[in-house]
Amino acid sequence: MIAALDGQQPGAIAQAAQALADGRLLGLPTETVYGLGADADNASAVARIFSAKGRPNNHPLIVHVAGSTEAEWWPAVLHYADDVPDFALRLMRAFWPGPLTLILPRRAQVGAVAAGGQNSIGLRCPSHPVAQAVLHAARALSVWGVAAPSANRFGRVSPTTAAHVVSEFAGVLGEAELCVLDGGACDVGIESTIVDASRGRPVLLRPGMLTAAQIEAVCGQPLQQRDEQAPRASGTLESHYAPQAKVRLMDAAQIQSALDVLGADARHIATYTRSRMKSASKHLVQRAMPADAAACAHELFAVLRAFDDAGVKLIWIETPPPASEWDGVRDRLTRAAA
């Protein structure tokens, strides 16, 4: 049985921090998704993250650091990063704590396993109060940062509640190996925006809820798109975030046409659409997609998990609008359908 801790209880925060200091794994909430965390400087503990997730060990993890102010997070940044460009520091000041990860040149003697062996490392300062509480408590126990990819089996739908984490690893990990700190449902609901700052210019590696325009306004320079020289980063594989059911992205007319053809025989199918769909089938599972990008991101992974729980085989999703605020949602759905 996996140990579940109430993140509102000070005793639970201390227990979670001690688990990290002892080299154990911790499921912890962030504002984006729940992470599967370990002391980023403990190579054997970080290796257990890769093993538990079934994740290739050359696929780097994001390291989470404590702090609500620059004075708090800056020492941890210097612990892991060999160089911080001016534009990266401006981004930190503008968006930390928050859903932004920066890829920076890594100090050679730290975080090699968490970085997947690369000479760069991803750093983030989360805004979730429970995450901050446990990161601060762990820092007092000499844990500089917590490597924490999403707390799910590799390539699957990310978890946005503690219950998702428990169900993901039940039968895989036991209480002696994993504690899960319950901080409620995640506010943002999709993973952080990732910007590569390791090559002297800002390059977008993964979209999130921060838009390109917001990032460029702070950087004072154009945000370039990922290229063949980009370092490996979390959540950038072509196929990722996938439920068990097969996902297909279509426009509203295509979905409605397919439902019309199937008529009353539409079974084991779910739809997630902004447009209202009509069907003669009593077996169709329908869910309305919010017209607001942030609201959609907040519920997206929970909806995909619910469709799997309903036993559907196909999920038909209306393609998100082209507006930039939908970039993060569109990215997750495109990868889920790959």
Secondary structure, 3 states (H helix, E strand, C coil): CCEEEECCCHHHHHHHHHHHHCCCEEEECCCCCCEEEEECCCHHHHHHHHHHHCCCCCCCCEEECCCCCHHHHHHHHHHHECCCCHHHHHHHHHHCCCCEEEEEEECCCCCCCCCCCCCEEEEECCCCHHHHHHHHHHHCCCCCCEECCECCCCCECCCCCHHHHHHHHECCECCCCEEEEECCCCCCCCCCEEEECCCCCCEEEECCCCCHHHHHHHHCCCCEECCCCCCCCCCCCCCCCECCCEEEEECHHHHHHHHHHHHHHCCCEEEEECCCCCCCCCCCEEEECCCCHHHHHHHHHHHHHHHHHCCCCEEEEECCCCCHHHHHHHHHHHHHHC
